[in-house]
Amino acid sequence: MNRIDRISAILIQLQSRRTVRANDIAIRFNISLRTVYRDVKTLEEAGIPIIGEAGIGYSLVEGYRLPPVMFTRDEAAAFLTAEKLVAQLTDDSNGASYSSAMYKIKAVLKSVDKDYLEVIDNHIEVLKSRNHRQLKEDVNPLQTILQAIAEKKYYLLPILLLISKHLQPARLNRLVFFISITIGTSLPIAA
Protein backbone atom coordinates (compact mmCIF):
# COMPACT_ATOMS: atom_id res chain seq x y z
CA MET A 1 0.00 0.00 0.00
CA ASN A 2 1.42 3.37 -0.93
CA ARG A 3 1.54 6.28 1.53
CA ILE A 4 -1.42 8.20 0.04
CA ASP A 5 -3.68 5.13 0.22
CA ARG A 6 -2.53 4.44 3.78
CA ILE A 7 -3.20 8.02 4.92
CA SER A 8 -6.67 7.88 3.33
CA ALA A 9 -7.33 4.56 5.08
CA ILE A 10 -6.19 6.04 8.41
CA LEU A 11 -8.67 8.90 7.93
CA ILE A 12 -11.46 6.40 7.23
CA GLN A 13 -10.46 4.48 10.36
CA LEU A 14 -10.60 7.71 12.40
CA GLN A 15 -14.10 8.40 11.05
CA SER A 16 -15.30 4.90 11.93
CA ARG A 17 -14.47 4.97 15.66
CA ARG A 18 -14.70 7.43 18.51
CA THR A 19 -11.01 6.95 19.32
CA VAL A 20 -8.23 5.03 17.60
CA ARG A 21 -4.96 4.16 19.32
CA ALA A 22 -1.71 4.73 17.44
CA ASN A 23 -0.74 1.13 18.16
CA ASP A 24 -3.93 -0.13 16.49
CA ILE A 25 -3.09 1.89 13.36
CA ALA A 26 0.48 0.57 13.39
CA ILE A 27 -0.71 -3.04 13.64
CA ARG A 28 -3.38 -2.63 10.95
CA PHE A 29 -0.95 -1.19 8.39
CA ASN A 30 2.18 -2.99 9.60
CA ILE A 31 4.04 0.28 10.16
CA SER A 32 6.03 1.74 13.04
CA LEU A 33 4.56 4.09 15.63
CA ARG A 34 6.84 6.81 14.28
CA THR A 35 5.26 6.37 10.83
CA VAL A 36 1.80 6.61 12.42
CA TYR A 37 2.79 9.92 14.04
CA ARG A 38 4.08 11.25 10.70
CA ASP A 39 0.91 10.15 8.87
CA VAL A 40 -1.35 11.76 11.48
CA LYS A 41 0.74 14.94 11.26
CA THR A 42 0.22 14.90 7.47
CA LEU A 43 -3.56 14.68 8.00
CA GLU A 44 -3.42 17.59 10.45
CA GLU A 45 -1.39 19.68 8.00
CA ALA A 46 -4.05 18.95 5.37
CA GLY A 47 -6.65 20.57 7.65
CA ILE A 48 -8.20 17.48 9.26
CA PRO A 49 -9.09 18.43 12.88
CA ILE A 50 -7.54 15.56 14.84
CA ILE A 51 -7.38 15.45 18.62
CA GLY A 52 -4.57 13.36 20.06
CA GLU A 53 -4.51 12.43 23.75
CA ALA A 54 -1.55 10.58 25.21
CA GLY A 55 -2.55 7.14 26.43
CA ILE A 56 -6.03 7.41 24.88
CA GLY A 57 -5.59 7.79 21.14
CA TYR A 58 -6.68 9.92 18.22
CA SER A 59 -10.15 11.18 17.38
CA LEU A 60 -11.73 13.64 15.01
CA VAL A 61 -13.30 16.82 16.37
CA GLU A 62 -16.98 16.15 17.16
CA GLY A 63 -19.18 16.95 14.18
CA TYR A 64 -16.40 16.80 11.58
CA ARG A 65 -17.43 14.73 8.59
CA LEU A 66 -15.97 14.21 5.17
CA PRO A 67 -18.09 13.54 2.11
CA PRO A 68 -19.04 9.86 1.71
CA VAL A 69 -16.25 7.45 0.92
CA MET A 70 -16.18 5.55 -2.35
CA PHE A 71 -16.73 1.82 -2.30
CA THR A 72 -15.11 -0.64 -4.67
CA ARG A 73 -17.29 -2.87 -6.84
CA ASP A 74 -16.42 -5.89 -4.67
CA GLU A 75 -17.32 -4.02 -1.46
CA ALA A 76 -20.64 -2.94 -2.96
CA ALA A 77 -21.38 -6.53 -4.04
CA ALA A 78 -20.55 -7.74 -0.51
CA PHE A 79 -23.02 -5.18 0.91
CA LEU A 80 -25.68 -6.36 -1.52
CA THR A 81 -25.12 -9.98 -0.50
CA ALA A 82 -25.29 -9.01 3.18
CA GLU A 83 -28.53 -7.14 2.52
CA LYS A 84 -30.08 -10.35 1.17
CA LEU A 85 -28.92 -12.28 4.25
CA VAL A 86 -30.20 -9.64 6.68
CA ALA A 87 -33.57 -9.43 4.93
CA GLN A 88 -34.13 -13.19 5.18
CA LEU A 89 -32.43 -14.18 8.43
CA THR A 90 -33.18 -11.34 10.84
CA ASP A 91 -36.29 -9.51 11.96
CA ASP A 92 -38.21 -7.07 9.74
CA SER A 93 -37.00 -3.98 11.59
CA ASN A 94 -33.35 -4.88 11.17
CA GLY A 95 -33.96 -5.76 7.51
CA ALA A 96 -35.59 -2.37 6.92
CA SER A 97 -32.68 -0.56 8.59
CA TYR A 98 -30.15 -2.40 6.45
CA SER A 99 -32.16 -1.74 3.32
CA SER A 100 -32.21 1.97 4.15
CA ALA A 101 -28.45 1.92 4.61
CA MET A 102 -28.07 0.21 1.23
CA TYR A 103 -29.80 3.13 -0.50
CA LYS A 104 -27.19 5.42 1.04
CA ILE A 105 -24.37 3.14 -0.06
CA LYS A 106 -25.76 2.93 -3.60
CA ALA A 107 -26.09 6.72 -3.71
CA VAL A 108 -22.31 7.17 -3.55
CA LEU A 109 -21.41 4.48 -6.10
CA LYS A 110 -20.13 5.21 -9.57
CA SER A 111 -22.74 4.68 -12.30
CA VAL A 112 -20.92 1.63 -13.66
CA ASP A 113 -20.97 0.02 -10.19
CA LYS A 114 -24.68 0.84 -9.73
CA ASP A 115 -25.34 -0.92 -13.05
CA TYR A 116 -23.27 -3.91 -11.92
CA LEU A 117 -25.34 -4.24 -8.71
CA GLU A 118 -28.57 -4.01 -10.69
CA VAL A 119 -27.44 -6.88 -12.91
CA ILE A 120 -26.43 -9.20 -10.05
CA ASP A 121 -29.24 -8.19 -7.66
CA ASN A 122 -31.76 -10.68 -9.06
CA HIS A 123 -29.18 -13.47 -9.10
CA ILE A 124 -28.52 -13.47 -5.35
CA GLU A 125 -31.07 -15.26 -3.24
CA VAL A 126 -31.14 -16.44 0.35
CA LEU A 127 -33.64 -19.20 1.01
CA LYS A 128 -35.21 -19.81 4.39
CA SER A 129 -35.42 -23.38 5.56
CA ARG A 130 -38.75 -25.07 6.15
CA ASN A 131 -37.92 -24.95 9.87
CA HIS A 132 -37.43 -21.16 9.92
CA ARG A 133 -39.76 -19.59 12.47
CA GLN A 134 -41.27 -16.23 11.58
CA LEU A 135 -41.00 -13.64 14.36
CA LYS A 136 -44.01 -11.74 15.59
CA GLU A 137 -44.42 -8.29 14.01
CA ASP A 138 -43.90 -6.40 17.29
CA VAL A 139 -40.87 -8.43 18.42
CA ASN A 140 -37.41 -7.12 17.54
CA PRO A 141 -34.99 -9.36 19.47
CA LEU A 142 -31.84 -8.57 17.48
CA GLN A 143 -31.99 -4.82 18.13
CA THR A 144 -32.85 -5.49 21.80
CA ILE A 145 -29.82 -7.76 22.15
CA LEU A 146 -27.51 -5.30 20.36
CA GLN A 147 -28.73 -2.44 22.55
CA ALA A 148 -28.13 -4.51 25.69
CA ILE A 149 -24.59 -5.29 24.54
CA ALA A 150 -23.88 -1.63 23.73
CA GLU A 151 -25.19 -0.57 27.15
CA LYS A 152 -23.18 -3.38 28.81
CA LYS A 153 -26.34 -4.96 30.18
CA TYR A 154 -27.14 -8.64 30.21
CA TYR A 155 -29.92 -9.99 28.06
CA LEU A 156 -31.11 -13.40 29.16
CA LEU A 157 -32.12 -15.83 26.45
CA PRO A 158 -33.49 -19.31 27.06
CA ILE A 159 -31.19 -21.12 24.65
CA LEU A 160 -29.39 -24.41 24.88
CA LEU A 161 -25.76 -23.82 25.70
CA LEU A 162 -23.36 -25.97 23.72
CA ILE A 163 -21.24 -26.77 26.79
CA SER A 164 -24.13 -27.73 29.05
CA LYS A 165 -26.77 -30.35 28.40
CA HIS A 166 -29.34 -28.33 30.37
CA LEU A 167 -31.61 -25.64 29.06
CA GLN A 168 -30.68 -22.48 30.91
CA PRO A 169 -30.57 -18.73 30.34
CA ALA A 170 -27.42 -17.55 28.61
CA ARG A 171 -25.80 -14.22 29.33
CA LEU A 172 -24.65 -12.60 26.11
CA ASN A 173 -21.83 -10.09 26.04
CA ARG A 174 -21.11 -10.74 22.37
CA LEU A 175 -23.47 -11.67 19.59
CA VAL A 176 -22.38 -14.56 17.43
CA PHE A 177 -24.46 -15.96 14.60
CA PHE A 178 -24.30 -19.57 13.60
CA ILE A 179 -25.55 -19.96 10.06
CA SER A 180 -26.07 -23.45 8.79
CA ILE A 181 -25.69 -23.59 5.03
CA THR A 182 -27.67 -26.80 4.73
CA ILE A 183 -30.78 -25.64 6.56
CA GLY A 184 -30.33 -21.87 6.36
CA THR A 185 -31.18 -20.98 9.96
CA SER A 186 -29.58 -18.44 12.24
CA LEU A 187 -29.17 -18.99 15.97
CA PRO A 188 -27.63 -16.58 18.47
CA ILE A 189 -25.25 -18.42 20.79
CA ALA A 190 -23.49 -17.36 23.97
CA ALA A 191 -19.90 -16.33 23.44
Residue pairs with C-beta under 8 A, 6 or more apart in sequence:
1 9
1 29
3 39
6 29
6 31
6 39
7 39
7 42
7 43
9 29
10 25
10 29
10 36
10 39
10 40
10 43
11 43
11 48
11 66
12 69
13 20
13 25
13 28
14 20
14 43
14 48
14 50
14 58
14 59
14 60
15 60
15 65
15 66
17 59
18 59
19 56
19 57
19 58
19 59
20 57
20 58
20 59
21 56
21 57
21 58
22 33
22 36
22 37
22 40
22 57
22 58
23 33
24 57
25 31
25 36
25 39
25 58
26 32
26 33
26 35
26 36
31 39
40 50
40 52
40 58
43 50
44 50
48 60
48 64
49 60
49 61
49 64
50 58
50 59
50 60
50 61
51 58
51 59
51 60
51 61
52 58
53 59
68 104
68 107
68 108
69 108
70 108
70 109
70 110
71 79
71 105
71 108
71 109
71 113
73 113
73 116
76 105
76 106
76 109
76 113
76 116
76 117
77 116
77 117
77 120
79 102
79 105
80 102
80 117
80 120
80 121
80 124
81 124
82 98
83 98
83 99
83 102
84 124
84 125
84 126
85 126
85 179
86 94
86 95
86 98
87 95
87 98
87 99
87 126
88 95
88 126
88 127
88 128
88 184
89 126
89 128
89 177
89 179
89 184
89 185
89 186
90 142
90 186
91 135
91 139
91 140
91 141
91 142
91 143
92 135
92 137
93 140
93 142
93 143
94 140
94 142
94 143
106 114
106 117
109 117
126 184
127 184
128 184
129 183
129 184
129 185
131 183
131 185
132 184
132 185
135 141
144 155
145 155
145 157
145 172
145 175
145 188
146 175
148 154
148 155
148 172
149 155
149 172
149 173
149 174
149 175
152 173
154 171
154 172
154 173
155 171
155 172
156 169
156 170
156 171
157 169
157 170
157 172
157 188
158 167
158 168
158 169
159 167
159 170
159 187
159 188
159 189
159 190
160 167
161 168
161 170
161 189
161 190
162 189
170 189
170 190
171 190
172 188
172 190
172 191
173 191
174 191
175 188
175 191
176 188
176 189
176 191
177 186
177 187
177 188
178 186
178 187
178 189
179 185
179 186
